[in-house]
Amino acid sequence: MNTINLIAGWVGIYLGFLSGAIQGVFFHRDNWLGGYSTWPRRITRLGHISFFGIGFVNLFYAATIHIFGIDNDPITSTLLIIGAISMPTVCYVSAFRKPFRHMFFVPVLSPIGGVGWFINEGGEECVVGEHI
């Protein structure tokens, strides 16, 4: 069982709820973070939802390798965890320090690389039905 991605997934979901609750205290204010369409407000919403999105991807990965009996791939596992940490971090930091937006290549390419690697190296077994 791949517990690191399982834990990362559940922690991401928890932080998604927590960040949503914190942001939700202020969302009714029209000018919160400069208004609804401003960069800080949009990017903090992205940070909030990214906890859930990449959290679910980590859960799906952990469940997939468990269900199909596939060995954990350290490259896939690491890249998905990097994405789970870096996406909300870059979102929240760049909301208040806009030049950090240039770091988005890290949280974008990490999960893309992880899922691509998994499909190419380990996931082909369940995609083509060898374990079904």
Backbone hydrogen bonds, N-H to C=O, Kabsch-Sander energy under -0.5 kcal/mol:
donor,donor_aa,acceptor,acceptor_aa,energy
3,T,1,M,-1.2
6,L,2,N,-1.2
7,I,3,T,-3.0
8,A,4,I,-2.5
9,G,5,N,-2.3
10,W,6,L,-2.2
11,V,7,I,-2.9
12,G,8,A,-2.2
13,I,9,G,-2.1
14,Y,10,W,-2.5
15,L,11,V,-2.9
16,G,12,G,-2.0
17,F,13,I,-2.2
18,L,14,Y,-2.6
19,S,15,L,-3.1
20,G,16,G,-2.0
21,A,17,F,-2.2
22,I,18,L,-2.3
23,Q,19,S,-2.7
24,G,20,G,-2.3
25,V,21,A,-0.9
25,V,22,I,-0.8
26,F,23,Q,-1.4
27,F,23,Q,-1.1
29,R,26,F,-2.1
30,D,28,H,-0.6
32,W,29,R,-1.7
34,G,31,N,-2.4
35,G,32,W,-1.5
38,T,35,G,-1.5
41,R,33,L,-0.6
42,R,38,T,-2.6
43,I,39,W,-2.8
44,T,40,P,-1.9
45,R,41,R,-1.6
46,L,42,R,-1.8
47,G,43,I,-2.1
48,H,44,T,-2.3
49,I,45,R,-2.3
50,S,46,L,-2.1
51,F,47,G,-1.1
51,F,48,H,-0.6
52,F,48,H,-0.8
53,G,49,I,-2.6
54,I,50,S,-2.2
55,G,50,S,-0.5
55,G,51,F,-1.2
56,F,52,F,-3.0
57,V,53,G,-1.7
58,N,54,I,-2.1
59,L,55,G,-2.2
60,F,56,F,-3.0
61,Y,57,V,-2.4
62,A,58,N,-2.5
63,A,59,L,-2.7
64,T,60,F,-2.7
65,I,61,Y,-2.4
66,H,62,A,-1.5
67,I,63,A,-3.2
68,F,64,T,-2.4
69,G,65,I,-0.5
69,G,66,H,-0.6
70,I,65,I,-1.5
77,S,73,D,-2.7
78,T,74,P,-2.3
79,L,75,I,-2.5
80,L,76,T,-2.3
81,I,77,S,-1.9
82,I,78,T,-2.6
83,G,79,L,-2.1
84,A,80,L,-2.1
85,I,81,I,-2.0
86,S,82,I,-3.1
87,M,83,G,-2.2
89,T,85,I,-1.2
90,V,86,S,-3.0
91,C,87,M,-2.3
92,Y,88,P,-2.7
93,V,89,T,-2.6
94,S,90,V,-2.5
95,A,91,C,-1.3
96,F,92,Y,-0.7
96,F,93,V,-1.0
97,R,93,V,-1.8
100,F,97,R,-2.4
101,R,98,K,-2.4
102,H,99,P,-1.7
103,M,100,F,-2.2
104,F,101,R,-1.7
106,V,103,M,-2.0
108,V,104,F,-1.7
109,L,105,F,-2.5
110,S,106,V,-2.0
112,I,108,V,-1.2
113,G,109,L,-2.9
114,G,110,S,-2.7
115,V,111,P,-2.7
116,G,112,I,-2.4
117,W,113,G,-2.7
118,F,114,G,-2.3
119,I,115,V,-2.7
120,N,116,G,-2.2
121,E,117,W,-3.3
122,G,117,W,-0.5
122,G,118,F,-1.6
123,G,118,F,-5.4
124,E,118,F,-0.6
125,E,122,G,-1.1
126,C,123,G,-0.7
127,V,123,G,-2.5
128,V,124,E,-2.3
130,E,125,E,-2.0
131,H,125,E,-1.0
132,I,129,G,-0.5
